[in-house]
């Protein structure tokens, strides 16, 4: 997952967690071996999401 996410740095993505309930929309700032740094599309806050909880993601635009 880390390698796949690396290709989308600087792009807007929607990231889904393994809970199947939560998703995050934001600009992918950074990816390392433990977490993803995502700048929230609504509030502009930087979020850190553990890679072990990431199930899937896709490139998107705000509002999709």
Phi, psi and omega in degrees: 000322181301314181296319179295316180294325180306324182291345184251013177304135179084002181248157177280127180227158167248125185247130181251140179261166183293345178296337181079356183252320186266144170217157182230137178244125180181179179273125181286110183272315185201156177222129172230189186290345182247329185210170178244133175258119185234126178272113184307131183291334184269310187258347180076009180278147178274126180246148175241122182241128181296130180302328181295343180260357181275124179262316181200171177201163172209153177287141184210179171241158179301135178095356179262000000 
